[in-house]
Amino acid sequence: MGLSVEIAKIDEQPFIYMLLQSYLRELTEFEDIPRNESGEYEYQYLKYYWTEDTRWPYLFCFDGKIAGFALVRLENETFIMAEFTVLVEYRGYGFGLVFADELIQKHPGKWNIEYDINNAAANDFWNKLVKTIKVSNLKKEKAAGKREYLEFLAGEK
């Protein structure tokens, strides 16, 4: 079984945009996400993942097929998991934990992962992850609204 986490190339940006639309549609169950006049969900930062050196677009692969994506950014010396999803057909096999672990290991240091507390799947996933992988200084804090975040150190800086 070949699982991998790869930096997305610039010509893969339209594909990530399509995946992002599906992902954001799922998130509307928990939060209001604005749409443009074409009915697409707004995500003004996507293009910067290929132009700024503090942002990284990733694709997750299983046996050569796209299985999900993540967008990571560095802000104030903290890595932020801006977006993370595994496609529906690849969920339930533990792939997400493998992808998230590999992704976090690519960026050792301080991390912040925020999620909506009403999103039981995200809540369970991220809390399971930090119990599964090697992290230190783990803190769980309330954020604005119905949000919560996990902050931790991963790997060696």
Backbone as CSV, one residue per row, in Angstrom:
resi,resn,N_x,N_y,N_z,CA_x,CA_y,CA_z,C_x,C_y,C_z
1,MET,0.867,-1.177,0.000,0.000,0.000,0.000,0.902,1.225,0.000
2,GLY,0.827,2.058,-1.034,1.683,3.216,-1.165,0.995,4.507,-0.767
3,LEU,1.260,4.957,0.459,0.738,6.249,0.911,1.857,7.262,0.810
4,SER,1.546,8.458,0.314,2.562,9.504,0.237,1.941,10.882,0.400
5,VAL,2.775,11.805,0.838,2.409,13.213,0.983,3.377,13.991,0.104
6,GLU,2.836,14.681,-0.887,3.667,15.377,-1.878,3.292,16.850,-1.972
7,ILE,4.293,17.695,-2.192,4.023,19.106,-2.473,3.282,19.180,-3.804
8,ALA,2.195,19.925,-3.840,1.429,20.088,-5.080,2.146,21.065,-6.005
9,LYS,2.205,20.706,-7.253,2.826,21.568,-8.267,1.834,22.651,-8.687
10,ILE,2.350,23.724,-9.255,1.512,24.849,-9.667,0.424,24.406,-10.646
11,ASP,0.726,23.459,-11.526,-0.301,23.024,-12.481,-1.373,22.153,-11.822
12,GLU,-1.201,21.807,-10.549,-2.207,21.052,-9.806,-3.142,21.973,-9.005
13,GLN,-2.886,23.276,-9.070,-3.714,24.239,-8.344,-5.195,24.136,-8.725
14,PRO,-5.560,24.036,-10.002,-6.992,23.905,-10.324,-7.619,22.643,-9.722
15,PHE,-6.849,21.569,-9.661,-7.354,20.331,-9.069,-7.578,20.520,-7.567
16,ILE,-6.637,21.161,-6.892,-6.813,21.422,-5.457,-8.011,22.352,-5.251
17,TYR,-8.208,23.303,-6.147,-9.372,24.184,-6.047,-10.661,23.364,-6.079
18,MET,-10.738,22.387,-6.973,-11.930,21.532,-7.046,-12.102,20.726,-5.757
19,LEU,-11.013,20.173,-5.241,-11.080,19.427,-3.982,-11.496,20.341,-2.836
20,LEU,-10.991,21.558,-2.868,-11.311,22.536,-1.836,-12.797,22.881,-1.846
21,GLN,-13.409,22.955,-3.013,-14.837,23.247,-3.099,-15.656,22.158,-2.402
22,SER,-15.298,20.912,-2.632,-15.994,19.796,-1.991,-15.784,19.817,-0.477
23,TYR,-14.564,20.065,-0.068,-14.207,20.144,1.361,-14.981,21.272,2.049
24,LEU,-15.009,22.445,1.433,-15.715,23.579,2.029,-17.216,23.321,2.096
25,ARG,-17.760,22.628,1.093,-19.172,22.253,1.121,-19.454,21.404,2.358
26,GLU,-18.574,20.471,2.677,-18.729,19.650,3.888,-18.721,20.514,5.148
27,LEU,-17.851,21.508,5.168,-17.714,22.348,6.364,-18.906,23.272,6.598
28,THR,-19.725,23.486,5.562,-20.880,24.370,5.750,-21.881,23.807,6.755
29,GLU,-21.751,22.542,7.084,-22.589,21.957,8.137,-22.287,22.608,9.489
30,PHE,-21.061,23.150,9.638,-20.619,23.688,10.913,-20.365,25.186,10.920
31,GLU,-20.210,25.775,9.751,-19.926,27.209,9.693,-20.440,27.799,8.386
32,ASP,-20.633,29.100,8.406,-21.107,29.815,7.225,-19.897,30.167,6.364
33,ILE,-19.853,29.661,5.168,-18.752,29.934,4.250,-19.331,30.671,3.053
34,PRO,-18.882,31.900,2.815,-19.460,32.687,1.720,-19.180,32.099,0.346
35,ARG,-20.095,32.375,-0.562,-19.952,31.972,-1.965,-19.877,33.222,-2.836
36,ASN,-19.226,33.067,-3.981,-19.182,34.182,-4.929,-20.414,34.128,-5.825
37,GLU,-20.500,35.038,-6.786,-21.682,35.104,-7.645,-21.842,33.872,-8.533
38,SER,-20.784,33.082,-8.695,-20.866,31.831,-9.465,-21.291,30.648,-8.601
39,GLY,-21.456,30.888,-7.307,-21.856,29.818,-6.403,-20.698,29.027,-5.829
40,GLU,-19.477,29.444,-6.140,-18.300,28.754,-5.608,-17.953,29.326,-4.241
41,TYR,-17.408,28.467,-3.384,-17.005,28.915,-2.056,-15.759,29.781,-2.162
42,GLU,-15.764,30.858,-1.394,-14.648,31.801,-1.406,-13.436,31.194,-0.695
43,TYR,-12.273,31.327,-1.296,-11.013,30.946,-0.650,-9.917,31.778,-1.289
44,GLN,-9.757,32.974,-0.768,-8.885,33.960,-1.395,-7.395,33.662,-1.277
45,TYR,-7.016,32.729,-0.414,-5.590,32.508,-0.150,-4.959,31.409,-0.990
46,LEU,-5.734,30.650,-1.725,-5.194,29.480,-2.408,-3.986,29.809,-3.286
47,LYS,-4.075,30.847,-4.090,-2.982,31.169,-5.020,-1.663,31.441,-4.300
48,TYR,-1.718,31.889,-3.053,-0.503,32.220,-2.319,0.309,30.990,-1.898
49,TYR,-0.311,29.818,-1.946,0.407,28.598,-1.569,1.481,28.232,-2.582
50,TRP,1.467,28.869,-3.735,2.502,28.641,-4.738,3.393,29.860,-4.929
51,THR,3.113,30.945,-4.199,3.915,32.157,-4.393,4.614,32.644,-3.124
52,GLU,4.181,32.188,-1.973,4.796,32.626,-0.713,5.577,31.475,-0.091
53,ASP,6.750,31.790,0.435,7.594,30.727,0.990,7.190,30.294,2.403
54,THR,6.103,30.843,2.930,5.592,30.417,4.245,4.277,29.664,4.117
55,ARG,4.008,29.153,2.905,2.792,28.370,2.653,3.162,27.154,1.808
56,TRP,2.509,26.019,2.129,2.788,24.775,1.426,1.491,24.051,1.068
57,PRO,1.288,23.763,-0.221,0.127,22.966,-0.641,0.554,21.494,-0.781
58,TYR,-0.212,20.603,-0.214,0.119,19.177,-0.275,-1.019,18.372,-0.873
59,LEU,-0.647,17.318,-1.576,-1.598,16.314,-2.034,-1.261,15.004,-1.339
60,PHE,-2.299,14.277,-0.938,-2.132,12.958,-0.345,-2.438,11.929,-1.434
61,CYS,-1.617,10.896,-1.503,-1.814,9.870,-2.521,-1.857,8.478,-1.895
62,PHE,-2.682,7.638,-2.499,-2.751,6.230,-2.139,-2.647,5.444,-3.436
63,ASP,-1.579,4.660,-3.552,-1.333,3.871,-4.762,-1.460,4.713,-6.027
64,GLY,-0.893,5.918,-5.985,-0.858,6.788,-7.158,-2.119,7.584,-7.423
65,LYS,-3.138,7.413,-6.582,-4.385,8.159,-6.766,-4.506,9.212,-5.669
66,ILE,-5.063,10.368,-6.024,-5.249,11.443,-5.044,-6.245,10.986,-3.981
67,ALA,-5.831,11.140,-2.717,-6.667,10.713,-1.587,-7.023,11.871,-0.662
68,GLY,-6.515,13.071,-0.946,-6.832,14.224,-0.115,-5.818,15.331,-0.313
69,PHE,-5.918,16.352,0.520,-4.987,17.471,0.421,-4.885,18.195,1.761
70,ALA,-3.873,19.019,1.866,-3.705,19.888,3.037,-3.046,21.181,2.582
71,LEU,-3.370,22.237,3.307,-2.723,23.532,3.115,-2.128,23.917,4.472
72,VAL,-0.826,24.161,4.477,-0.104,24.489,5.708,0.539,25.848,5.531
73,ARG,0.508,26.647,6.586,1.194,27.941,6.529,1.979,28.160,7.826
74,LEU,2.967,29.013,7.742,3.778,29.391,8.887,3.425,30.816,9.257
75,GLU,3.034,31.008,10.502,2.620,32.322,10.981,3.174,32.514,12.390
76,ASN,3.977,33.547,12.580,4.575,33.826,13.894,5.285,32.603,14.465
77,GLU,6.097,31.958,13.627,6.894,30.786,14.009,6.049,29.584,14.436
78,THR,4.797,29.548,14.010,3.899,28.438,14.310,3.318,27.917,12.999
79,PHE,3.380,26.609,12.810,2.757,25.997,11.641,1.262,25.865,11.899
80,ILE,0.487,26.291,10.925,-0.970,26.264,11.012,-1.489,25.267,9.978
81,MET,-2.326,24.351,10.419,-2.993,23.448,9.485,-4.216,24.212,8.986
82,ALA,-4.038,24.919,7.880,-5.116,25.768,7.369,-6.282,24.921,6.884
83,GLU,-5.991,23.869,6.135,-7.030,22.973,5.622,-6.442,21.565,5.579
84,PHE,-7.284,20.584,5.809,-6.846,19.181,5.781,-8.067,18.314,5.535
85,THR,-7.996,17.466,4.536,-9.087,16.514,4.321,-8.592,15.275,3.596
86,VAL,-9.246,14.189,3.899,-9.071,12.941,3.178,-10.389,12.720,2.438
87,LEU,-10.306,12.370,1.168,-11.513,12.159,0.379,-12.361,11.052,1.000
88,VAL,-13.660,11.192,0.876,-14.622,10.295,1.523,-14.293,8.819,1.283
89,GLU,-13.958,8.465,0.056,-13.721,7.051,-0.256,-12.472,6.471,0.406
90,TYR,-11.621,7.332,0.987,-10.406,6.861,1.659,-10.472,7.001,3.177
91,ARG,-11.615,7.422,3.672,-11.776,7.580,5.124,-12.062,6.230,5.784
92,GLY,-11.697,6.137,7.051,-11.993,4.936,7.823,-10.911,3.865,7.760
93,TYR,-9.828,4.136,7.054,-8.735,3.167,6.934,-7.486,3.584,7.724
94,GLY,-7.545,4.741,8.386,-6.379,5.230,9.122,-5.409,6.037,8.275
95,PHE,-5.759,6.248,6.994,-4.871,7.005,6.112,-4.654,8.430,6.617
96,GLY,-5.712,9.051,7.127,-5.607,10.429,7.589,-4.548,10.594,8.660
97,LEU,-4.476,9.652,9.588,-3.460,9.717,10.647,-2.055,9.604,10.062
98,VAL,-1.894,8.723,9.074,-0.586,8.571,8.430,-0.226,9.855,7.682
99,PHE,-1.184,10.382,6.911,-0.925,11.614,6.159,-0.583,12.770,7.100
100,ALA,-1.387,12.945,8.150,-1.166,14.061,9.085,0.177,13.925,9.785
101,ASP,0.529,12.724,10.211,1.815,12.506,10.875,2.964,12.851,9.941
102,GLU,2.916,12.341,8.712,3.992,12.622,7.757,4.096,14.120,7.474
103,LEU,2.966,14.754,7.323,2.928,16.188,7.055,3.553,16.979,8.203
104,ILE,3.177,16.652,9.415,3.701,17.348,10.593,5.205,17.106,10.737
105,GLN,5.654,15.899,10.439,7.088,15.607,10.534,7.897,16.385,9.497
106,LYS,7.267,16.767,8.395,7.960,17.585,7.382,8.227,19.000,7.891
107,HIS,7.502,19.406,8.932,7.623,20.757,9.472,7.784,20.674,10.993
108,PRO,8.959,20.273,11.469,9.139,20.186,12.919,9.059,21.568,13.565
109,GLY,8.471,21.603,14.731,8.351,22.860,15.463,6.984,22.987,16.104
110,LYS,6.596,24.211,16.355,5.327,24.505,17.012,4.197,24.436,15.995
111,TRP,3.086,23.797,16.405,1.916,23.628,15.549,0.658,24.124,16.237
112,ASN,-0.303,24.561,15.402,-1.625,24.955,15.873,-2.635,24.371,14.888
113,ILE,-3.563,23.583,15.422,-4.607,22.987,14.600,-5.947,23.370,15.208
114,GLU,-6.735,24.130,14.463,-8.021,24.634,14.953,-9.166,23.915,14.242
115,TYR,-10.256,23.681,14.967,-11.421,23.003,14.406,-12.673,23.425,15.155
116,ASP,-13.819,23.187,14.536,-15.109,23.495,15.137,-15.461,22.380,16.115
117,ILE,-15.818,22.732,17.343,-16.106,21.704,18.353,-17.345,20.896,18.019
118,ASN,-18.224,21.418,17.172,-19.409,20.666,16.763,-19.114,19.652,15.658
119,ASN,-17.934,19.736,15.075,-17.516,18.796,14.045,-16.879,17.596,14.755
120,ALA,-17.726,16.625,15.100,-17.268,15.474,15.891,-16.139,14.714,15.205
121,ALA,-16.216,14.574,13.879,-15.178,13.837,13.159,-13.831,14.542,13.276
122,ALA,-13.804,15.858,13.091,-12.551,16.618,13.209,-12.041,16.586,14.647
123,ASN,-12.945,16.778,15.586,-12.578,16.754,16.998,-11.932,15.421,17.348
124,ASP,-12.580,14.320,16.984,-12.052,12.983,17.270,-10.721,12.746,16.554
125,PHE,-10.656,13.139,15.274,-9.453,12.893,14.482,-8.230,13.588,15.071
126,TRP,-8.333,14.908,15.304,-7.165,15.653,15.765,-6.755,15.245,17.177
127,ASN,-7.719,14.954,18.030,-7.373,14.521,19.383,-6.746,13.125,19.376
128,LYS,-7.179,12.260,18.469,-6.560,10.939,18.328,-5.146,11.083,17.783
129,LEU,-4.967,11.990,16.815,-3.650,12.181,16.223,-2.609,12.552,17.268
130,VAL,-2.914,13.534,18.117,-1.904,13.987,19.077,-1.628,12.945,20.163
131,LYS,-2.509,11.952,20.297,-2.242,10.841,21.210,-1.429,9.746,20.518
132,THR,-1.448,9.743,19.190,-0.810,8.697,18.389,0.617,9.056,18.000
133,ILE,0.859,10.319,17.649,2.193,10.728,17.198,2.957,11.344,18.362
134,LYS,4.258,11.522,18.153,5.103,12.068,19.206,5.031,13.597,19.190
135,VAL,4.384,14.146,20.219,4.309,15.599,20.384,4.648,15.928,21.833
136,SER,4.997,17.170,22.067,5.241,17.630,23.441,4.551,18.974,23.636
137,ASN,4.456,19.374,24.888,3.840,20.659,25.259,2.427,20.800,24.689
138,LEU,1.666,19.734,24.719,0.315,19.744,24.169,-0.609,20.600,25.026
139,LYS,-1.307,21.524,24.359,-2.327,22.355,25.003,-3.576,22.316,24.141
140,LYS,-4.720,22.260,24.819,-6.002,22.333,24.134,-6.686,23.578,24.678
141,GLU,-7.044,24.487,23.785,-7.589,25.777,24.203,-8.856,26.103,23.421
142,LYS,-9.697,26.914,24.015,-10.870,27.448,23.320,-10.412,28.574,22.412
143,ALA,-11.046,28.661,21.265,-10.796,29.762,20.335,-12.105,30.536,20.198
144,ALA,-12.148,31.466,19.292,-13.350,32.281,19.096,-14.522,31.410,18.652
145,GLY,-15.697,31.785,19.092,-16.917,31.089,18.680,-16.962,29.657,19.173
146,LYS,-17.362,28.755,18.275,-17.480,27.340,18.615,-16.227,26.590,18.191
147,ARG,-15.078,27.224,18.354,-13.838,26.635,17.875,-12.916,26.302,19.039
148,GLU,-12.034,25.382,18.759,-11.055,24.919,19.725,-9.766,24.687,18.955
149,TYR,-8.639,24.724,19.640,-7.407,24.412,18.931,-6.468,23.600,19.806
150,LEU,-5.635,22.842,19.110,-4.573,22.067,19.741,-3.269,22.761,19.375
151,GLU,-2.425,22.938,20.373,-1.107,23.525,20.150,-0.096,22.546,20.704
152,PHE,0.978,22.298,19.963,1.977,21.323,20.393,3.287,21.541,19.663
153,LEU,4.325,20.876,20.149,5.602,20.837,19.479,5.770,19.459,18.874
154,ALA,6.286,19.406,17.651,6.503,18.135,16.968,7.923,18.100,16.425
155,GLY,8.572,16.951,16.552,9.925,16.788,16.025,10.913,17.695,16.723
156,GLU,12.080,17.800,16.139,13.101,18.673,16.710,13.218,19.919,15.862
157,LYS,13.319,21.026,16.517,13.445,22.284,15.782,14.895,22.636,15.610
